[in-house]
């Protein structure tokens, strides 16, 4: 409730803020625009990114470089020992991410239109816009427990794979809707009204105006959904006991409560390295496809 109230306040106040401000400081802005100041700013930005974001995030995968020169790599490629479950989990992760991404596009686009164009009226649409953020507020493990209780108690006949799909869909849904709705809001309503006066039906307006101008935001939202689904762990653990994605397998490897450890630090690092490498390759290909293709 507190988070939704904050979101509402930001939504109301943010629409009334005029950014950037009208006042200017010529001397100060001129100093910040010199080449030396620009180089210092860019350098500091890169250093902060490396030391706070990138290196700590990849630190667990550092043993992967040592594993390349040991039998650990050959065991991983052949699926020996703990690697059999890892490759199954990795396949499940990417398949689940692809399915969830497609479902988000199918069911998220109509919601984005409803939110952006206030199809239910100003107040109901604003409330709906806030409620879309609920999965972002609830911790993923708590959200997973909630989903597990709901589906398993009321629909016990549903296969576990569908529970995983529903859980990942609930968690990733806001990312796609938010990205797409923001793009739709930037499209002038006058363009849609003009097309309607020329006889275009709602579906025609969406197909010929909204979708072409927002398709690259849709692609970006789909990439966010895919990435978020691949990395999800908490909800996966809560709703599934038999099926384990790659992140869940890695979490089980590093759990200090499991004795003896199911995997060595070198295997853990290599497993993280594979996950990072394959995900990076997929995201790079997707980014190259959508890069520079349009304004939206």
C-alpha positions, 0 to 999 in steps of 0.5 A: 500500500505504501509503495502504491501510494508513492507510485501514485504521488510520483505519477501525479506530481511527475506529470506537472513537473517541467523538466528541464527547468527554465533557469540556466547557469551559463558559467557553470554549464560552460565549465562542465562542457569543456573537453576535460570535464567531459572526459573526467565525467565519462571516466568516472562513470566507467570506473563506477560501472566497473567497480560497483556493477560489472566486476562484482556481478561477474566475480563468482564466474572468475573460476571459469577461466581456471576451469578451461584448463582442467578436466572440469570443462570436458566434464561439463561439455559431456554432461558428467556428474552435476552437469547433467542437471545443469544442462537440463536446467539451462534448456528449461530456462531458455525455453521458459524465457521464450514462452513467457516472452511470447505470452507477454507480447500477446497479453501485454500489448492490449493492457499497455493500450488500455493503460496508455490511452485510458480506455477504462476512464481516467480514474480506473485506468490510473488505478489499473496503471498502479496495480500493474506494478504490484509484482514489482513491489512484492519480493519474488520469493513471497510472490512465488509462495502466493502463486503456489498457494493459489494455484496448487490449492485451487487448481491442483491438477495443473502440471508444474511446468504451467505453474512455472510459466504462470509464475514467470509471467506474473513477475515479468508482466509489469516490465513489458507493459510499462515499456510498451505503455510509455512508448504508446503515450508518446504517440499523438492521439491526433494521429489516431483520431485522424485515421479514424475519421478516414474510416480506419477501425480500431484494429487498423489504427493499432496495426498501421499506427501504434504498432509501427511506432512502438515495435522497437519499444516492444522488442526492448520490453521483450528483451527485458522480459526474457532477461528477467525470466532467465534470472528468476530464482525465488518464485521458481523455487516456491512453485516448483519442486521437480523442475529446476532452472539453471539459476536454481541449480546454481543456487543449490550448488552454492548453498552452505547447508548442503554437505558435502557440497554438490559442486566445487567452486570451479564448477560453480564458476563455470556454470555461472560463466556458461549462463552469462556467456549464452545469455550475453550472446542471445541479448547481443543478437537481439540488440543488434536486430533492434539497434537504430531501427527507429525512433521508438 
